[in-house]
Amino acid sequence: MKSQDVGLLLKLLAMEISEKRTSAELPFWVDWEPDLDAYAGRQHWEDGPKFDYTARGLEMETGISKTQINLSLHRSLDIGLAFKDRKTGIPRVNAQALFELIVHGIRYVFPARKGELTRGIGTAFSAPMLRGKLLSAGDLDLVWPDAYGKTMGQSVEPLFKTSPHAVKRDPLLYELLALVDAVRLGQPRERKLAITLLEEHMVGKA
């Protein structure tokens, strides 16, 4: 399994959750200046989220190549982290299994590495949807390096390389990935809160 497999599963989950909401009920988190990805994402979201589950559609949304999308889906189907909807054939996520993987294994299997100070997109408890929750005074913000990011902080290697592209097109995915980073990077109290919030999304499909 690769880290991008988890990223793709979170994208599929975000799409499934978004299918059940109106545009007004969906979040619109941003931590970047406008660029082509951000502009496309804003138009995409304001017009109502689109649900293109083809390899080409998922490539456009995630930045992961079509070849890697197909390989990733096969791996997830083989190990039970995904399944095909019987009526539509759409790939769906075994949300309970993915949640358990994130809670118990993600920080060991795909550890997050911190680097130098840089400009980027806030993640973990530096992301806009989590800012101010448990982050101690004096702690450095944590960011995915991105030339258009609004936050200065300590760089963190994202779960998959094209995360900054993907989150600009899907604010719900941004929230999920930020919470996963809080599990990967946080102290026990921070991880506990992140796990609670992830459970509301993933198990309750909030």
N, C-alpha and C positions, 0 to 999 in steps of 0.2 A: 504494500500500500504506500502511496505517496501523499505528501501533505496537500497537494492540489486536489486529491480525491476528496478530502474533507472540505476544502473550499467549494468544490463543485456540489457536494451534497448540501452544504449550507445554502448555496444559491438555489438549488431545487426546492429546498424547504421554504426559503423566502418567497419563491414564486407560488408555492402551494398556499402559504398563508395569505399572500396578497390576493389570490383568486377569491378569497372569502370575505374580502373587505372592499369598501368603497374607497375612492381616491381620497376622500376627506378623512378617512380613518387611518390612512397610512402615514408614517412619519416622513419628515423631510430633513434629515440631519445633513449638514455640510460643514466641512472644515478646510475649504480650499477656495482659491480664487477661480473665476471662470476660465476654463480651457475647453478644447473640443470635446473631451470626454464629459466634462461637467455640463456643458451646454446640451449635448445629446441626452444625458441622463435627465436633466430638468425637463426638457421637452417630452421625453419618454414618460416621465412620471406624471407631469401635469395633464397630459392627454389621457392618462389612465395607463397602468402598467400593462405591458404586452407579455403574452405567454407563449413564446416560441421555444418549444422543447427540442427542436432539431439540433443536430451537432453544429450546424452553421449558426443558428440563433444563439446557442449557448456559447459558442466561440466569440460572437460579437459582444455578448454581455459580460463574459468573464476574462477575455483576453487569452484564454487557454486554446491552443490549436485544436482543430476538428479531430485530428488523429489522436491527440491526447485526451480529448473529451470522450471519444469512443472507447479507448483503452481504460480510462478511469471508470466509466460506467460498467464495463465488463468486470473489472475488479470488484466494484461495490456490489454488483449483482451476485457475483460468485460467493462472496463472504456474508451475504445477507444484510448488508447495510442499505441496499436498495432493492426494489422489486418493480415489476411492470404492472401498471393498472390493467386489470382484466378487460375492462370495457374499452379503454382508449389506447392502451399500449404505452402511455406516458410513464417515464421513470419517476417513481415516488421514493421517498426516503423512509427507511425504518427509523423513525425519529427517536424511539426509546433506545435502540441500540447505539445510534450515533451519540445521543446524550451520555450514555454510559461510557463510551469511548473517550469523550471529551473530559468527563469528570475524573475518570480513573487513569487515563493513559496519555492524554495529549501532551502534557508538559514533560513527559519522559520520552515519548516517541518522536515528537516534533518540538523540541525545546526552543524557546525564543532567545535570541542572542541580542544583547544591547551593544551599541557602538558609540560613535562620536556625536557631538551636538550638531544638529542640522535642522533645516526647515522641513516640515512635512505635515502629514495628516495625523491628528491625535488618535491614539488607540488606547485600549484598556481603560483605566480610569481618567485618562486625559481626553478621551473622545467626548464630544458634546453631550451625548445622551447620558454619560456617566460622570461628567466633570463635577467635582465637589463632593462626591460620595466616597468617603474613607481615604482620599488621597491626603497624606500628611503634609503640613506646611513645610516648605523647603524642599520637598521631593521634586525632582525634575519631571517635566512632562515627557511622555513617551510618544514617539511618532514613527510612522512609516515614511521614509524619505520620499519627498515629492516636490518638484520645483514649484508647484502651484499651492502647496499646503500653507495654511495660515499659522501654524503653531511651531514655535522653536522649542526643541527638546532633544532628548537622547534618542538616537535612532534605534529602531527595533526591526529586525528582519521579519517581514510579514509572513503569515502562514503559507501563502503562495505568492510567487513573484509579481503577478499582475493584480494583486489585491487593490492597489490604489485606483487602477482603471475600473475594476469591477464595482467598487463601492460608490464611485461617482455616478454610476448608472442605476444603483439600487440602494436607497438609504436603509431599508430593512436588513439587507445583507451587511451593510456597514455596522449596524447595531449588533448583529450576531457575531461578526468577526471581532469586534471590539470586546465583546463579552468573552469570547474564546481566548483572546489575548490576556484578559484579566485573569483567567484561569491559568494560563501558561506562565504569567509573570507575577501574579499577586501573592501577597502574604496570606496566611490562613484566613483572616477576617475578610480580606478582599475576595479571595477565591470563593468563600462561602456565599457572599452576596452575589457574585457573578453567577454562581451555579444556580442560586434561587431564581435569578432573572432569566437565565437560559432555560430553566425548567418550565417557566411560564410560557415561553415561546415554543419550545420544542416538544414538550410532552402535552401541555395544554393546548398547543397550537393557537396561542393568544393572538 
